[in-house]
Amino acid sequence: MTRVLALDYGSARCGCALSDPSGTLATPLHAVERAGTRRGLDELARLVREHAVERVVVGLPLTLAGEEGAQAAESRAFAERLAQAVELPVELYDERLTTRQAERGHGDADADSRAAAHLLESYLAAAERARG
């Protein structure tokens, strides 16, 4: 498994979480302010280099019915800009209910990064199931 960086994108703040090399643990990192700006993209690229990340997962905010709205379109556009900035695979992954899970949970990390950690845990579990 490779190190994966998960992002819970928002125009003001972007929660970040990192997997361990085995792909079993998700650790919240600090949130990045205004991640869609040049400065924000540079900060995310720094995290990718610093932690030897090989894949980035961006949360795709779908409605409970599984449909995409304006926020999903914004997340898609951000993921495309990020892929160019980090020159790595960037995947979109359903983030439904991760914010609620983060709000119910506790910890030292901010809610955005706890949501990214829940997103990453879900992504890693799905990847493990796919490997069989």
Secondary structure, DSSP 8 states (H G I E B T S, - for coil): ---EEEEE--SSEEEEEEE-TTS--EEE---EETTTSHHHHHHHHHHHHHTT--EEEEEE-B-TTS-B-HHHHHHHHHHHHHHHHH-S-EEEEE-TTHHHHHHHS-SSS-HHHHHHHHHHHHHHHHHHHHH-
